[in-house]
């Protein structure tokens, strides 16, 4: 299923970048043979029937790549027997050359872009941050992906630039590449993302609310914000390469930003108001033991902070411990081969020696990949799960609608930047914002494994959409910077 | 460049000599500065973090944890950064050795295995690794293995590297010489215990072989300016056994007097002992010890020195003797030394009974000490303690206290009281003696007082 999609994308890419499937490939004019050979090779590939399995689907993607380069190499071998086996890919040198504009070149992060695009097309319940997390946890081969290549393919020389990976893929990079790719391949509009789809903010918000241990009742508020800002529209969400305004597709960051905006609406997060509210909640919870507990920000903060500290420490240690090199080393030339192999052997033996010194077995069972990183047990008598708590503490009834008691709001930034100048719409500097806000940003940044500034940028965008009318009205009156007073709650109108 | 040029008003104020300042506005590309440059790869970042964890674990003696992180840190040897690859072998070697030395599960074989690998890792560190390994073996009493390693290392040659690692090579040769000496002395001891008839030619030959190897290496290392005490001692021992006293003398004098060598009191001690063994004249012995006195006034040989000086007929030497003994007692290590005190007491007694001819010597010496010796040596607390622990010491000190500080000194009074109570005869004589020479105290202290009033 997805293999076909990926295959289509891949062929399209090859055609567009004029590496194959076209009358004259850019790289190797003398070897016209290549074109037909690679085409036939790829066409005649055996059907790969692998069930849709989260942990192995990338393998087929990589194999696809290699099929094509395999085709190229094998054709070279056929044409000139004098060339040694270690010639690497024939177009390896072209990857090292400086990138010309408009020329899309393959790289390891690009393979992930391909994957994500395919997932998006199929509307699978996997967000980009989940995907990258699986890669980092090793469920998807990335660092030493060449381990899984078939025997005949030998990586050599300049191929190293591509296949020797020394960094984890970054969200922004993969995401931008994906958008570029979609435009490059002239893809039509992607399948629509509707309310019932997993990637819709309403659904994703539930997921992140659960993971961040926040009350379920916040969900109704997130839906309201989504409706008000028009972020939930199908046209806005669906990726459409031709339509400039519909080119976002960062659903996870979007949902998280919405949650943060809701928290700001209800709790203000100016390092004072939320603590006052939590004092009330605490007193009330002490008096009324039965019934639903009110959401106490202070308690929530303590629980989540301790949990996060532990997890962050664990993550940092695991990152330090991870092994980057695999058993088969890469080397630049035949001369280096012997030395590199020898070194690898020695390192392996040393690792074994030190491994023998450690008590615990080195190979712990690999946990299967899961969507959730943090889970909160409702049955726990500690009361550390806040899902069921009510928001009564900071709502007041008016008619049959609830309004937040908090009458104020502060904008993260009054004016958005120009994307062309600095690449981003908003910049994040830690010291400018309240500690509660920083904490929540850090929490979600950890959950998504994304840089804090990306989330902050999205929050700014949403705020500007939300208070669009207000901002434009006020700007004529020259309002105070950073403090916009709203007499009415936003949920009431619209 | 979009730079606009402005001229400030200053330039217009009429001073034509001052250059006008041009302030270009920032070009547009500087408006949003962004750090660009070689970004650190995750590999490098995680390896740095790994190193921090290892360092923490080492400092907290968590050897297990250090070993765990070491497994992943070993990959730094394959880093793509050239500079990291160069510095990695030494770091790996040192960290690995630390862990293996202290980990409960590791033993000498593990360390040997590891060191072998380290030797193959980088040619630049080869001799250093060898040397440290040899030290480890020596410290753990594995002399034979150390000897084997030394022989192997001595014969190592690697083109340019041999010249670059010359210092280590010299050290290795020196230690080989030392172990050759050790073997030689073992052989010698064994031969001395056997009867003469059982001497075999081969064992004697072996002994001579060791001697030759040792002599060559030890001589070489002593030539280099430095502190080579154990080597010098061994070498001199070898030379003395074979009767080459001239060579020995030359070596020792070089070692002691060559200004290129760092100042080393032990050198003078060795020279002194050698000359004594050779039966040299008192004059030369005294000259050697004079230098020692200058550098280490509290040396244990100072008493010998003092005895030699006081026996001399020359006035200068005896004056020096007094100085020596006073200086010796300046140091806390000699506070309880009965011999030293009795020497000083003897000397003072002699001077007093000798018609006070040299009382001014005493005055000179006492001048710089009268401020602090009372509290240092003659306090009431010390009086009690000395009397309890060592009566002889108390007696000698009391005598000096009585003379130098007068009858009213606390120390003197206490000890005298105790001694008379215990009905010791000599304390009676002491009392009389001090009374007799009480004027001396006045002379000693009075003269110095008057001198301060000047």
Interface residues (C-beta under 8 A of the other chain):
Chain A: X164 X166 X167 X168 X316 X317 X319 X320 X321 X322 X323 X324 X325 X329 X343 X344 X346 X347 X349 X350 X351 X353 X354 X355 X356 X357 X358 X359 X362 X421 X422 X423
Chain B: X31 X32 X34 X41 X42 X43 X44 X46 X49 X50 X53 X63 X64 X67 X68 X69 X70 X71 X72 X74 X75 X77 X78 X80 X96 X99 X103 X105 X106 X110 X113 X114 X117 X120 X121
